[in-house]
Amino acid sequence: MYKIKQTVARIRNAMDDGLQRMCGALSPDKRVTTVIIMIAVFGTISLYITISSIYNIGWRDACIQYGNAETGSMSIQHIQQLKIVPGTHVGSSSKDIINNQLNQPMYERK
């Protein structure tokens, strides 16, 4: 365990020394420019990952349910024709059906 800690500390110190050497060679203006560019690049990457994750929420489940999960394409189900039962056309009979349902009690008394 002690050797692992020493190795990690050695690697960390080597990285710190290398970064200090690289930044020490830059002028203060170039350092500021470098920091701003790095913030912009990492911020853009962060926004891209966040937005693409939000966009893809549920996409795989939707492809499995409605389409092909392997290709990622979704199929559209078209509207089917309404099946009309004879005798249920609009007229006096449909009004009677509605009135009969409204006049029936919602519960029965004992």
C-alpha positions in Angstrom: 0.0 0.0 0.0 2.9 2.3 0.8 4.5 1.7 -2.6 1.2 2.6 -4.4 1.0 5.9 -2.5 4.6 6.7 -3.4 4.0 5.9 -7.0 0.9 8.1 -7.2 2.7 10.9 -5.4 5.6 10.6 -7.8 3.3 10.7 -10.9 1.4 13.7 -9.5 4.6 15.6 -8.8 5.9 14.9 -12.3 2.7 16.2 -13.8 2.8 19.3 -11.6 6.4 20.0 -12.6 5.7 19.6 -16.3 2.6 21.9 -16.1 4.6 24.5 -14.2 7.4 24.4 -16.8 4.9 24.8 -19.6 3.0 27.6 -18.0 6.2 29.3 -16.8 7.3 29.6 -20.4 4.2 31.5 -21.3 3.8 35.3 -20.8 0.9 36.4 -18.5 -1.2 37.5 -21.5 -0.7 34.1 -23.2 -1.6 32.3 -19.9 -4.9 34.3 -19.7 -5.7 33.5 -23.3 -4.9 29.8 -22.8 -7.1 29.6 -19.7 -10.0 31.4 -21.6 -9.6 29.0 -24.5 -9.6 26.0 -22.2 -12.7 27.2 -20.4 -14.5 27.7 -23.7 -13.5 24.3 -25.0 -14.4 22.4 -21.9 -17.6 24.4 -21.4 -18.7 23.6 -25.0 -18.0 19.9 -24.5 -19.9 20.0 -21.2 -22.9 21.6 -22.9 -22.8 19.2 -25.8 -22.8 16.2 -23.5 -25.6 17.6 -21.3 -27.9 18.5 -24.3 -27.3 15.3 -26.1 -28.1 13.3 -23.0 -31.3 15.2 -22.4 -32.3 14.7 -26.1 -31.6 11.0 -25.9 -33.6 10.4 -22.8 -36.1 7.7 -23.6 -35.0 7.4 -27.2 -33.8 3.7 -26.8 -37.1 2.8 -25.0 -39.1 4.5 -27.7 -37.2 2.6 -30.4 -37.8 -0.7 -28.7 -41.5 0.0 -28.2 -42.3 1.7 -31.6 -39.6 0.7 -34.0 -36.3 -1.0 -34.5 -33.9 -0.8 -31.6 -30.9 -2.0 -33.6 -31.0 0.7 -36.2 -32.5 3.4 -34.0 -35.3 4.1 -36.5 -38.8 4.6 -35.3 -41.9 3.6 -37.3 -45.1 5.6 -37.4 -48.4 3.8 -36.8 -51.0 5.2 -39.1 -54.5 6.0 -38.0 -57.0 3.2 -38.6 -60.4 3.6 -39.9 -63.1 4.0 -37.2 -65.4 1.1 -37.0 -69.0 2.3 -36.7 -71.5 0.0 -35.1 -74.9 -0.1 -36.8 -77.6 1.7 -34.8 -75.3 4.2 -33.1 -75.7 7.0 -35.5 -76.4 10.6 -34.4 -80.1 11.1 -33.9 -82.9 10.5 -31.4 -81.6 7.1 -30.3 -78.2 8.5 -29.2 -79.9 11.2 -27.2 -82.0 8.5 -25.5 -78.9 6.5 -24.6 -77.3 9.6 -23.0 -80.4 10.5 -21.1 -80.9 7.0 -19.8 -77.3 6.9 -18.5 -77.7 10.2 -16.8 -80.9 9.1 -15.0 -79.4 6.0 -13.6 -78.0 6.3 -10.0 -74.3 6.0 -9.5 -74.8 3.6 -6.6 -77.5 1.4 -5.3 -79.3 1.9 -1.9 -79.7 -1.0 0.5 
